[in-house]
Amino acid sequence: MELYSYFKSIIDVDRCPVVVCDLKHEILYMNPAAVERYAKRGGAALVGRSLLDCHGPGSCEMIRKVTEWFGRSSDNNIVYTFRNERENKDVYMVALRDGDGRLMGYYEKHEYRNRETMGLYDFGDGRDSEQGPETRGN
C-alpha cells in the first residue's frame, strides 16, 4: 500500500500551516494553509528557498540550534518555539526522521488553541449537526 498519498492528504487538509524543510533549511513543501498564511512573503514561491531567508538573525540561530539538538538523539523530536497570544496559537519545530531514526529534516507546526466553532457532525447541509451518536443515546 502506498501511504504517501494518504500522508500528503492529511497535511493538505490541515487548517494549520505546515512548512517542511530539509537539513539545509530548504523549504520542500508548504501545505495550502501555509501558502495562504505566507502569501505576502511569496506563498508557494517560497518552496525551494531557504527558510533562513524568511527569518531574522536571532531566529536563524535558534533554528540551527534546534536542528543540532534534533541531531544529537533520536529522542529529541519537538521544541516549543513561539506563542502568539493574538492568534491564540503555539508554534513548534518537529523533527522528521527516516525509517532508521536518522534526522532528515523538520517541520514547523502551528497549533491553535481556540474552541472549535464548527458544529458536531456538521455536513453543511442545514440539518441539525449537534445530534452526533453520543448525544442521541445510541
Secondary structure as UniProt FT lines:
FT   HELIX           4..13
FT   STRAND          18..22
FT   TURN            23..24
FT   STRAND          26..30
FT   HELIX           32..37
FT   HELIX           39..41
FT   HELIX           43..46
FT   TURN            47..48
FT   HELIX           51..54
FT   HELIX           57..72
FT   TURN            74..75
FT   STRAND          78..84
FT   TURN            85..88
FT   STRAND          89..97
FT   TURN            99..100
FT   STRAND          103..112
FT   TURN            120..121
FT   TURN            129..130
FT   HELIX           133..135
FT   TURN            136..137
//
